[in-house]
Amino acid sequence: MKRYPRNMTGYGADRPDASWPGKAKIAVQFVLNYEEGGENCLLHGDAQSEAFLSDIAGAAPWSGQRHWNMESIYDYGARAGFWRLHRLFTGAGIPLTIYGVATALARNPEQVEAMKDAGWEIASHGLKWVEHKDMPEEEERAAIAEAVRLHTEVVGDRPRGWYTGRSSLNTVRLVAEEGGFDYISDTYDDDLPHWMEFGDRDQLIIPYTLEANDMRFATAPGYITGEQFFTYLKDAFDVLYAEGAAGKPAMMNIGLHCRLIGRPGKLAGLKRFLDYIKGFEAVWTPRRIDIARHWTETHPHKRSERPSLMAKDRFVDLFGGVFEHSPWIAERAFDLELGPAHDSAAGLHNALCRMFRSASSAERLGVLTAHPDLAGKLATAKRLTDESTAEQASAGLDALTDAERARFTELNVAYVARHGFPFIIAVRDHDKSGILSAFEQRLAAATDAEFDVACRQVERIARLRLEDML
């Protein structure tokens, strides 16, 4: 089976109503990453110094050496930046979610105590603030377990949320398999929470952000002034708030770091944003765990049978009749690169139609000739497929007068004699008079053109059938 695992469909064109508490038009969620004391450092047993997310332009890791300047910048985050942010958010009455690196939390007990006293959520940010992309799976699994153990020991409660950040391809699956997390945030793929399935576990995902994030102060292109940060946050908020006012509330993530936004000039932009959103009604500023609990209660996951994960026999059994009496189309479609995008009516229809369109003219003609005459002998003898029976009944073709039945018979005979295949139309798109009118018009068309029209009608019928099934 060629299967494509990435999900680029999500909620699609019509995302669900988040139904935030208090009928909020937007959920604005602030994350403070606490990494100071968990970064790459020889003192922490690492082979090189840290080089990521600091005010040192063009920083590179120093192999086998401590980097005094880098260490002192991280120290600023713990010594000064954290407390400035603590005063700002406790003063504003807005709770934070902390992404806490376990080893950093262990080295900063006073800050941990302040987080807990403020009622902030302390989620896990992994064992160490290091790169995981090349970490063997079993080593990463062990690091996740140790992060949970150490976090629980230091904080007093196990973490219910997880974000690695510098993750591997295995991270989300491994964290889900750990089994104790209400949510995982190692994705950036949506404006709303969503569910992923890992074996028997339904795992809630609360996506994070790398753009409404003060890390842009340390990357290029990025923010230079606090005013730029404020402007970006304001614009994002305005767009999402307007969407919420129109009935589709979403979630705005904002990512912060003690050593970055904790600097006075940068913090000014964040403070302006907090003051700005105070002027709006129906703004919810929860912790991530609050979002997780709300989503789990309001939008619980419902498993369904997914075409892209079916065995071939099951796939063909279910979808082999979508194109009338032509299971070979489903058999060929099964061998395509199917994925989550094909688990909807639109997606699966596209896969089936690709096989129909790429078939030979003789094969497509066989699909056309497999269709019954409209209101013909098979219908009278009740020998239509269930799908065809329901479709013809939807347009009243199962209750014709004698005169109408005679007219359909006359047209059927004339159409097949002229074109060599039955007249095909998606009857659910028409009423009885509309079908008769189309019948009379298409009877006179050139056969090549009518062949194309009939094929498009076959595809339309297939789409309607799939909408019923999915």
PERA-V423589 format. One record per pair of residues at least 12 apart in sequence whose ideal C-beta (glycine too) atoms are under 7 Angstrom apart, sorted by the first residue. I is the first residue (numbers start at 1). J is the second residue. D is the distance in whole Angstrom. If there is no record, write none. Layout:
BEGIN
I | J | D
I | J | D
END
This chain:
BEGIN
2 | 335 | 7
2 | 336 | 7
2 | 337 | 5
3 | 308 | 6
3 | 338 | 6
3 | 339 | 6
4 | 337 | 5
4 | 339 | 3
5 | 339 | 6
6 | 339 | 7
7 | 340 | 4
8 | 341 | 6
9 | 340 | 6
9 | 341 | 5
9 | 344 | 7
10 | 189 | 7
10 | 190 | 6
10 | 194 | 7
11 | 192 | 7
15 | 192 | 6
15 | 248 | 6
16 | 299 | 7
17 | 247 | 7
17 | 248 | 7
17 | 249 | 7
18 | 192 | 6
18 | 249 | 5
18 | 250 | 7
19 | 298 | 5
20 | 249 | 5
20 | 284 | 5
21 | 284 | 6
21 | 294 | 6
22 | 282 | 7
22 | 284 | 7
23 | 282 | 6
24 | 249 | 6
24 | 282 | 5
24 | 283 | 6
24 | 284 | 4
25 | 241 | 6
25 | 244 | 3
25 | 245 | 5
25 | 249 | 5
25 | 282 | 5
26 | 240 | 5
26 | 241 | 5
26 | 244 | 5
26 | 249 | 6
26 | 250 | 7
26 | 252 | 6
26 | 283 | 6
27 | 251 | 5
27 | 252 | 7
27 | 284 | 5
27 | 286 | 6
27 | 291 | 6
28 | 237 | 7
28 | 252 | 5
28 | 254 | 7
28 | 277 | 6
28 | 283 | 6
28 | 285 | 5
29 | 97 | 7
29 | 251 | 6
29 | 252 | 7
29 | 253 | 6
29 | 254 | 7
29 | 286 | 6
29 | 288 | 6
29 | 291 | 6
30 | 94 | 6
30 | 96 | 5
30 | 254 | 5
30 | 256 | 7
31 | 97 | 5
31 | 99 | 6
31 | 253 | 7
31 | 254 | 7
31 | 255 | 5
31 | 256 | 6
32 | 85 | 6
32 | 96 | 5
32 | 98 | 5
32 | 256 | 5
32 | 258 | 7
33 | 99 | 5
33 | 125 | 6
33 | 255 | 7
33 | 256 | 7
33 | 257 | 5
34 | 98 | 5
34 | 99 | 7
34 | 100 | 5
34 | 101 | 6
34 | 104 | 6
34 | 105 | 7
34 | 125 | 7
34 | 258 | 7
35 | 101 | 5
35 | 104 | 6
35 | 125 | 7
35 | 129 | 4
36 | 74 | 5
36 | 75 | 7
36 | 77 | 4
36 | 78 | 4
36 | 104 | 6
36 | 108 | 7
36 | 258 | 6
36 | 259 | 7
37 | 78 | 7
37 | 103 | 7
37 | 104 | 4
37 | 107 | 4
37 | 108 | 6
38 | 101 | 3
38 | 103 | 4
38 | 104 | 3
38 | 128 | 5
38 | 129 | 4
39 | 74 | 6
39 | 129 | 5
40 | 61 | 7
40 | 130 | 6
41 | 66 | 7
41 | 71 | 6
42 | 66 | 5
43 | 66 | 7
44 | 103 | 7
44 | 128 | 7
46 | 130 | 7
47 | 63 | 6
47 | 64 | 7
48 | 61 | 4
48 | 62 | 6
48 | 63 | 5
48 | 64 | 7
49 | 61 | 6
49 | 62 | 4
49 | 65 | 6
49 | 66 | 6
49 | 67 | 3
49 | 70 | 5
50 | 67 | 7
50 | 70 | 5
50 | 74 | 7
53 | 215 | 6
53 | 218 | 5
53 | 257 | 6
53 | 260 | 7
54 | 70 | 6
54 | 73 | 5
54 | 218 | 6
54 | 259 | 7
55 | 73 | 6
55 | 218 | 6
56 | 69 | 6
56 | 70 | 6
56 | 73 | 7
73 | 259 | 6
74 | 259 | 6
76 | 259 | 5
77 | 257 | 7
77 | 258 | 3
77 | 259 | 3
77 | 262 | 6
78 | 108 | 6
78 | 111 | 7
78 | 258 | 6
80 | 262 | 6
81 | 258 | 4
81 | 259 | 5
81 | 262 | 2
81 | 263 | 7
82 | 111 | 5
82 | 258 | 4
82 | 262 | 7
84 | 262 | 5
84 | 267 | 6
85 | 256 | 7
85 | 258 | 6
85 | 261 | 7
85 | 262 | 6
86 | 114 | 6
86 | 118 | 7
88 | 267 | 7
88 | 271 | 6
90 | 118 | 5
92 | 274 | 5
94 | 274 | 7
94 | 285 | 5
95 | 119 | 6
95 | 120 | 6
95 | 287 | 5
96 | 120 | 5
96 | 287 | 7
97 | 120 | 7
97 | 121 | 5
97 | 123 | 6
97 | 161 | 7
97 | 287 | 5
97 | 288 | 4
98 | 115 | 5
98 | 120 | 6
98 | 121 | 7
98 | 122 | 5
98 | 123 | 6
99 | 123 | 6
99 | 125 | 4
99 | 163 | 5
100 | 122 | 5
100 | 123 | 7
100 | 124 | 7
100 | 125 | 5
100 | 151 | 7
101 | 125 | 5
101 | 126 | 6
101 | 128 | 6
101 | 129 | 5
102 | 124 | 7
102 | 127 | 5
102 | 147 | 5
102 | 150 | 4
102 | 151 | 5
102 | 154 | 7
103 | 127 | 6
103 | 128 | 5
103 | 150 | 7
104 | 129 | 7
105 | 151 | 7
105 | 154 | 5
105 | 155 | 7
106 | 150 | 6
106 | 154 | 5
112 | 154 | 6
112 | 155 | 6
120 | 287 | 7
121 | 161 | 7
121 | 287 | 4
121 | 288 | 6
121 | 289 | 5
122 | 155 | 5
122 | 159 | 7
123 | 159 | 5
123 | 160 | 7
123 | 161 | 3
123 | 162 | 6
123 | 163 | 6
123 | 288 | 6
124 | 147 | 5
124 | 148 | 7
124 | 151 | 5
124 | 159 | 4
124 | 161 | 7
124 | 162 | 5
125 | 163 | 6
125 | 165 | 7
126 | 143 | 7
126 | 147 | 5
126 | 164 | 5
127 | 143 | 5
127 | 146 | 5
127 | 147 | 4
127 | 150 | 7
130 | 166 | 7
131 | 166 | 5
132 | 164 | 6
132 | 166 | 6
132 | 167 | 5
132 | 168 | 4
132 | 171 | 6
133 | 168 | 5
135 | 168 | 6
137 | 170 | 5
140 | 168 | 6
140 | 170 | 6
140 | 171 | 7
140 | 174 | 6
141 | 174 | 5
144 | 174 | 6
144 | 175 | 6
144 | 178 | 6
148 | 178 | 7
148 | 180 | 7
158 | 180 | 6
160 | 181 | 6
160 | 182 | 4
160 | 289 | 6
161 | 181 | 6
161 | 182 | 6
161 | 183 | 5
161 | 185 | 7
161 | 288 | 5
161 | 289 | 6
161 | 292 | 7
162 | 175 | 5
162 | 181 | 5
162 | 184 | 5
162 | 185 | 7
163 | 185 | 4
163 | 186 | 6
163 | 208 | 6
164 | 186 | 5
167 | 186 | 5
171 | 186 | 5
172 | 184 | 6
172 | 186 | 5
173 | 198 | 6
176 | 198 | 4
176 | 201 | 6
176 | 203 | 4
177 | 198 | 6
179 | 201 | 7
182 | 204 | 6
182 | 289 | 6
182 | 292 | 4
183 | 204 | 5
183 | 205 | 7
183 | 206 | 5
183 | 288 | 6
183 | 292 | 4
184 | 203 | 6
184 | 205 | 6
185 | 206 | 5
185 | 207 | 7
185 | 208 | 4
185 | 288 | 7
187 | 205 | 6
187 | 207 | 5
188 | 207 | 6
188 | 208 | 6
188 | 209 | 6
188 | 210 | 6
189 | 207 | 5
190 | 207 | 5
191 | 250 | 4
191 | 251 | 6
192 | 250 | 6
192 | 251 | 6
193 | 205 | 6
193 | 206 | 5
193 | 291 | 6
193 | 295 | 4
195 | 301 | 4
197 | 303 | 7
202 | 301 | 4
204 | 292 | 6
204 | 295 | 6
204 | 296 | 6
206 | 288 | 6
206 | 291 | 6
206 | 292 | 6
208 | 253 | 6
208 | 255 | 7
209 | 253 | 4
209 | 255 | 6
212 | 232 | 7
212 | 233 | 6
212 | 236 | 5
212 | 252 | 7
212 | 253 | 6
212 | 254 | 5
212 | 255 | 7
213 | 255 | 4
214 | 229 | 7
214 | 255 | 7
214 | 256 | 5
214 | 257 | 6
214 | 260 | 5
214 | 261 | 4
214 | 266 | 7
215 | 255 | 7
215 | 257 | 7
215 | 260 | 7
217 | 260 | 5
217 | 266 | 6
218 | 260 | 6
226 | 265 | 6
226 | 266 | 5
226 | 267 | 7
226 | 268 | 4
226 | 269 | 3
227 | 269 | 6
229 | 266 | 7
229 | 269 | 4
229 | 270 | 7
230 | 269 | 4
230 | 272 | 4
230 | 273 | 5
233 | 254 | 7
233 | 273 | 5
234 | 273 | 6
234 | 276 | 6
236 | 252 | 6
237 | 252 | 6
237 | 277 | 6
240 | 252 | 5
241 | 280 | 6
251 | 291 | 7
306 | 343 | 5
307 | 338 | 7
307 | 342 | 6
307 | 343 | 5
307 | 348 | 5
308 | 338 | 4
308 | 339 | 5
308 | 340 | 6
308 | 342 | 5
308 | 343 | 5
312 | 334 | 5
315 | 330 | 6
315 | 334 | 5
316 | 330 | 5
316 | 331 | 6
316 | 334 | 7
319 | 348 | 7
319 | 352 | 7
321 | 385 | 6
321 | 387 | 7
322 | 352 | 6
322 | 462 | 5
322 | 465 | 5
322 | 466 | 6
323 | 352 | 7
323 | 356 | 6
323 | 367 | 6
323 | 458 | 7
323 | 462 | 6
324 | 367 | 7
324 | 370 | 5
324 | 371 | 5
324 | 385 | 7
325 | 370 | 4
326 | 367 | 5
326 | 370 | 6
329 | 352 | 6
329 | 355 | 5
329 | 356 | 6
330 | 352 | 7
332 | 355 | 4
333 | 351 | 5
333 | 352 | 5
333 | 355 | 5
336 | 351 | 5
336 | 354 | 7
338 | 351 | 6
344 | 470 | 6
345 | 463 | 7
345 | 466 | 4
345 | 467 | 5
345 | 470 | 5
348 | 466 | 6
348 | 470 | 7
349 | 462 | 6
349 | 463 | 5
349 | 466 | 5
352 | 462 | 6
353 | 459 | 5
356 | 459 | 7
364 | 455 | 6
365 | 421 | 6
367 | 458 | 6
368 | 421 | 4
368 | 422 | 7
368 | 424 | 6
368 | 454 | 5
368 | 458 | 7
369 | 421 | 5
369 | 422 | 7
371 | 422 | 5
371 | 424 | 5
372 | 384 | 6
372 | 388 | 6
372 | 422 | 7
373 | 412 | 4
373 | 422 | 5
374 | 392 | 7
374 | 397 | 6
374 | 408 | 6
374 | 412 | 7
374 | 423 | 6
374 | 435 | 7
375 | 392 | 7
375 | 397 | 5
375 | 400 | 6
375 | 405 | 6
375 | 408 | 4
376 | 412 | 6
379 | 392 | 6
379 | 398 | 7
387 | 465 | 6
391 | 427 | 5
391 | 428 | 6
392 | 427 | 6
394 | 427 | 6
394 | 428 | 5
395 | 427 | 4
395 | 428 | 7
395 | 430 | 6
395 | 431 | 6
395 | 432 | 6
395 | 435 | 6
396 | 432 | 5
397 | 427 | 7
397 | 432 | 7
411 | 423 | 7
411 | 439 | 5
411 | 443 | 7
414 | 443 | 6
415 | 443 | 5
418 | 443 | 7
419 | 447 | 5
419 | 450 | 5
421 | 454 | 6
423 | 439 | 6
423 | 442 | 7
424 | 454 | 5
424 | 457 | 5
424 | 458 | 6
425 | 438 | 6
425 | 457 | 5
426 | 457 | 6
426 | 460 | 4
426 | 461 | 5
426 | 464 | 6
428 | 464 | 6
END
